[in-house]
Amino acid sequence: MLEFLAHHSKLIDQIGINALLALSLSISLRAGSLALAQAAFMGIAAYVSSIGAVRLGWNLPLAGLAGALAAALVAALLALPIGRLRGVFLAIATIGFGEIARIIEINWPITGGAEGFSGIPNDANTLWIYGTLALAGAALALFGRTKLALAVAATREDENAARGVGIDVAAVRMGTLVAGAVLAGFAGTLYAHANFFITPGDFGFSRMEQVLVMCVIGGVTSSLGAVVGAVLMTALPELVRFLQDYREVSSGAILLGIILFAPSGIAGLWRRFS
């Protein structure tokens, strides 16, 4: 067992980071908000925490807090111009924001530009990663029992009805965007401090696409589903490695099968048969 963990430690850590990132997106999806900026928030926090650690000597907790706060601040500012957007227009706007953030990271000298930022302390071990994931999961589980969770669900189902019962829809959408940015920020800090080295390409559209697929596979409104989707989609390339040149085809076939036979995700499939 110990040999297996040692051999696959990087994959295990990446699963935990991806699960945290998928959880961050699921918060916005709970409110019916297709805001696809998690990769950008992750990158912002990764660079803030890394620069602070390398140049100012921040330890991991301080770097993580600073990164999460930076991501939350950017999310709050972003919510102002995109507050009226919905559906595909919101998705396009937030994807565009992600590209702007990536271009800034490429051209800003303090980030190391396209060559990346190196020398990051390797102090984000498996315990830190899964401890953070456990705390995030527990917080979301407790949140699900509050009246605010009902307001989020009402916003997702029918905005006009939610306004009719006194729910501030704009505040709910901003709150979920900021809360998701905080989790994405912690994911970014852990990613940077687990990998020594980061580049702007680590936080581009392809990563956002992966996170969205994780949530869709697991179930867009389920925290547990987001985690299960992250585990499956992160481990899948390794599980089908024996197929060699056909790995991507087999991964796509599995993904298509889940979408066709479990449109509500794995969480919905579980509820159906439980």
Protein Blocks (a to p, Z undefined) as FASTA:
>chain_A
ZZmmmmmmmmmmmmmmmmmmmmmmmmmmmnopacdfklmmmmmmmmmmmmmmmmnopafk
lmmmmmmmmmmmmmmmmmmmmmmpghjllmmmmmmmmmmmmmmmmmmmknopjnopehia
cfbcfklmmmmmmmmmmmmmmmmmpmklmmmmmmmmommlmmmnopafklmmmmmmmmmm
mmmmmmmmmmmmmnopacfklmmmklmmmmmmmmmmnopkbmklmmmmmmmmmmmmmmmm
mnmmmmmmmmmmmmmmmmmmmmnojklmmmmmZZ
